[in-house]
Amino acid sequence: MSELRFVRMGFGAEAVEYQVAWDEQRRVHAARFADEVPDTVLLLEHPPVYTAGRRTADNERPLDGTPVVDVDRGGKITWHGPGQIVGYPIQKLPRPVDVVAHVRRLEDALIRTCAEFGLETTRVEGRSGVWVLGDPVDQRPALGGLSLDFDPRLHDEEFDPRLNGPEYAPSNAGQRREDRKIAAIGIRVAKGVTMHGFSFNVNPDNSWFDRIIPCGIRDAGVTSLAAELGRDLTIPEVLPVVERHLRDVLENAEPKPREVERAAV
């Protein structure tokens, strides 16, 4: 791929409102499609906001009517806010576009970032993003005194973890020793150019996720780099590492058009 341009839009007191960042994404997207700018990664922090991808169900949104911004990316509902690095890579990909390969590259850069800080993370089959794996199911503590065989999240289609206390809260998945997501990914590709991207939890207040069903997943939770390492970390410490691994992975990638099988005539 060509050389990347990184744009740090704003962090901390200069965090960028979601609509402002979305407008800038669309502006850069149009310029990249026209080859007026190089591949660009927008890096920023948002004030607290819930955003919902196209596949979000009504029963995954906040119960209290908290506003949600509906966006044109894939995936479901998530939260952005202080303590989280958000990245929007806007890149031109070869056709036919391989969306999954683009997601895998973003995951790889964030897995490498976590490893540099001493945290082992991985992918989970069928679930995008970067994960800290929990203990084997038979070694996890029981929920609410119940056997794991009766975990209502797995057997009751009407069970709602948002209504059932801290033992089911996504932010407490680490205490339950369950799988927990440290970085979420949701993208869109239009005219062969990517939009949206990833959110990486450095040291946010993860209780914001307890008001929703994060990414539509009821049997896992969320975590952060600071929570997993048991020490304070700041955005300024982590941002250069994220940027370096993104540059290494994305600039050195050689994306090729997918092999398209054609039926014999």
C-alpha positions in Angstrom: 0.0 0.0 0.0 1.0 3.6 -0.4 2.4 5.7 2.5 -0.2 6.6 5.1 -1.0 10.0 6.3 -2.0 10.3 10.0 -4.2 13.1 11.3 -4.7 13.5 15.0 -8.0 15.4 15.1 -8.4 15.9 18.9 -8.0 14.2 22.3 -8.9 15.1 25.9 -10.2 18.6 26.2 -10.2 18.7 22.4 -12.2 15.5 21.9 -14.1 15.6 18.6 -17.9 15.5 18.5 -19.1 12.4 16.6 -21.0 14.4 13.9 -17.9 16.6 13.2 -15.7 13.5 12.8 -18.3 11.8 10.5 -18.4 14.9 8.3 -14.7 14.9 8.1 -14.6 11.2 7.2 -16.9 11.9 4.3 -14.9 14.8 3.1 -11.6 12.8 3.2 -13.4 9.8 1.6 -14.4 11.9 -1.4 -10.9 13.4 -1.7 -9.3 9.9 -1.5 -11.7 8.5 -4.1 -10.6 11.4 -6.4 -6.9 10.7 -5.6 -6.6 14.2 -4.2 -5.2 12.9 -0.9 -3.2 9.8 0.1 -4.6 7.0 2.3 -5.4 8.7 5.6 -6.0 7.6 9.2 -8.0 10.0 11.4 -7.2 9.4 15.1 -9.2 11.0 17.8 -11.2 10.7 21.0 -15.0 11.3 21.2 -17.1 12.8 24.0 -19.5 10.0 25.2 -21.8 8.8 22.4 -23.6 5.6 21.4 -23.5 4.7 17.7 -25.5 2.0 16.0 -24.5 0.2 12.8 -27.0 -1.0 10.3 -27.6 -4.4 12.0 -28.5 -3.0 15.4 -31.7 -4.4 16.9 -34.1 -2.3 18.9 -33.6 -4.5 22.0 -29.9 -3.8 22.0 -30.3 0.0 22.5 -30.3 1.9 25.8 -33.4 1.2 27.9 -33.5 4.8 29.2 -33.9 6.4 25.9 -30.4 7.8 25.7 -29.8 9.2 22.2 -28.1 6.9 19.7 -26.5 8.0 16.5 -27.4 5.7 13.6 -24.5 5.4 11.2 -23.8 3.7 7.8 -21.2 1.2 9.0 -21.5 -2.5 9.5 -21.9 -4.1 12.9 -24.2 -3.2 15.7 -24.3 -0.8 18.6 -21.3 0.4 20.6 -20.1 3.3 22.8 -17.3 5.8 22.2 -15.9 8.2 24.8 -13.0 9.4 27.0 -10.2 6.9 27.4 -10.7 5.3 24.1 -8.7 5.7 20.9 -10.8 5.9 17.8 -9.3 5.4 14.4 -10.9 5.9 11.0 -8.6 4.6 8.2 -9.7 5.9 4.8 -8.0 3.8 2.2 -8.5 2.9 -1.4 -8.6 -0.9 -1.8 -8.2 -2.9 -5.0 -11.3 -4.3 -6.6 -13.1 -6.6 -6.0 -12.7 -5.3 -2.4 -11.9 -7.8 0.3 -13.6 -6.3 3.4 -12.6 -9.2 5.7 -8.9 -8.8 4.9 -9.2 -5.1 5.8 -10.7 -5.9 9.1 -8.0 -8.5 9.8 -5.3 -5.9 9.2 -6.8 -3.5 11.7 -7.1 -6.4 14.2 -3.5 -7.3 13.6 -2.2 -3.8 14.4 -4.2 -3.7 17.6 -3.1 -7.2 18.7 0.5 -6.1 18.2 -0.2 -2.9 20.2 -1.5 -4.9 23.2 1.4 -7.3 22.9 3.9 -4.4 23.2 2.3 -3.5 26.5 2.4 -7.1 27.7 -1.2 -8.2 27.1 -2.0 -11.3 25.0 -5.1 -10.8 22.8 -6.6 -12.7 19.9 -9.4 -13.0 17.5 -12.6 -14.9 18.2 -14.1 -16.9 15.3 -17.2 -15.2 14.0 -16.8 -12.1 16.1 -14.8 -9.2 14.8 -12.5 -7.1 17.0 -9.7 -7.9 19.4 -10.4 -10.1 22.5 -9.0 -11.1 25.8 -9.9 -14.8 26.2 -11.6 -15.9 29.4 -11.2 -19.1 31.3 -12.6 -22.4 29.9 -16.3 -22.4 30.6 -16.1 -25.2 33.3 -13.6 -23.1 35.2 -15.5 -19.9 35.5 -17.4 -18.8 38.6 -21.1 -19.5 38.6 -23.4 -16.6 37.9 -25.7 -15.6 40.7 -25.1 -18.9 42.4 -26.4 -20.8 39.4 -24.7 -23.5 37.5 -23.3 -22.4 34.2 -25.6 -25.0 32.6 -28.4 -22.6 33.5 -26.8 -19.4 32.3 -30.0 -17.6 31.2 -28.1 -15.6 28.6 -27.6 -18.8 26.6 -31.0 -20.4 27.0 -33.6 -17.7 27.5 -34.2 -15.6 24.3 -36.0 -13.0 26.4 -33.3 -12.6 29.0 -32.0 -9.0 29.1 -28.6 -8.5 30.8 -29.3 -4.7 31.1 -32.0 -5.5 33.7 -30.3 -8.1 35.7 -27.7 -6.5 37.8 -23.9 -6.3 37.9 -23.3 -10.1 37.7 -24.4 -9.8 34.0 -22.9 -6.4 33.2 -20.6 -6.4 30.2 -18.1 -4.2 32.2 -17.7 -7.0 34.8 -16.8 -9.8 32.3 -13.2 -9.8 33.6 -14.4 -10.6 37.1 -16.5 -13.5 35.6 -13.4 -14.5 33.7 -15.3 -14.5 30.4 -14.2 -13.5 27.0 -14.1 -9.7 26.7 -13.5 -7.3 23.9 -10.8 -4.7 24.1 -11.2 -3.2 20.6 -14.3 -3.1 18.4 -14.2 -2.8 14.6 -17.0 -1.6 12.2 -16.4 -0.4 8.7 -18.0 0.6 5.5 -16.5 0.5 2.0 -18.0 2.8 -0.6 -16.6 3.2 -4.1 -13.6 1.0 -3.1 -12.6 3.4 -0.3 -12.9 2.4 3.4 -14.6 4.5 6.1 -15.2 4.1 9.9 -12.8 1.8 11.7 -11.9 0.8 15.2 -12.3 1.9 18.8 -9.5 0.7 21.3 -10.2 0.8 25.0 -7.2 2.3 26.8 -8.7 3.4 30.1 -12.4 4.3 29.6 -15.3 4.0 32.1 -16.6 0.7 30.8 -19.9 1.0 32.7 -21.1 3.0 29.7 -21.4 -0.3 27.9 -23.8 -1.7 30.6 -26.7 0.4 29.2 -26.6 -1.5 25.8 -25.9 -4.9 24.4 -22.4 -4.1 23.0 -22.0 -5.3 19.4 -25.2 -7.4 20.0 -23.2 -10.0 22.1 -24.9 -11.1 25.3 -22.5 -13.8 26.5 -19.3 -11.8 26.7 -18.2 -8.4 27.8 -15.8 -5.5 27.4 -12.4 -4.6 29.0 -9.6 -2.1 28.6 -5.8 -2.1 28.5 -5.6 -0.5 31.9 -8.0 -3.0 33.5 -6.2 -6.0 32.1 -2.8 -4.8 33.1 -3.9 -3.5 36.5 -2.2 -0.1 36.1 -3.1 3.3 34.9 -2.4 4.1 31.2 -3.1 7.3 29.3 -4.0 8.0 25.7 -0.7 9.9 25.1 1.3 6.8 26.2 -0.6 4.4 23.9 -1.4 6.6 20.9 2.1 6.5 19.4 2.2 2.7 19.7 -1.1 2.3 17.9 0.0 4.7 15.2 3.3 2.8 14.7 1.7 -0.6 14.4 -1.0 0.7 12.1 1.7 2.2 9.9 3.7 -1.0 9.9 0.7 -3.2 9.1 -1.1 -1.1 6.6 1.8 0.3 4.7 3.4 -3.1 4.3 0.2 -4.9 3.3 -0.1 -6.0 -0.3 -3.8 -6.3 -0.7 -4.8 -8.2 -3.8 -8.2 -8.5 -5.5 -10.0 -11.6 -4.4 -10.0 -14.6 -6.7 -13.5 -14.6 -8.3 -14.6 -18.1 -9.3 -16.6 -18.1 -12.4 -18.9 -20.9 -13.4 -17.9 -22.8 -16.5 -19.9 -21.9 -19.5 
